[in-house]
């Protein structure tokens, strides 16, 4: 189980295989994991699972959705001013997400490198409250 010092990862491969692993809260470990997966794979990561705050990340096709849960409120990272929607695989299921609420895989790894500084992340980035 993931904690404040680790990140729980679930990977659904394009071939239909499913893998789970726990990584340290470390950008290098996340970079290594992402380098070992196919861009078509669906990767979910959770930091501080079941606690407050909690950071959830869904990645596929080079794009990620980052959601921060604080005091039972959901905040999604605003990645750009892009308009339109993008289809992504999350947990092996297809979803449609506004492009402006997606970020690159590199930005996801950079954010993980900033954990556990959630307050700083709230100040440095734009978030859309659900």
Secondary structure, 3 states (H helix, E strand, C coil): CCCCCEEEEEEECCCCCEEEEEEECCHHHHHHHHHCCCCCCEEEEEECCCCCCEEEEEEECCEEEEEEEECCEEEEECCCCCCCEEEEEECCEEEEEEHHHCEEHHHHHHHHHHCCCHHHHHHHCCEEEC
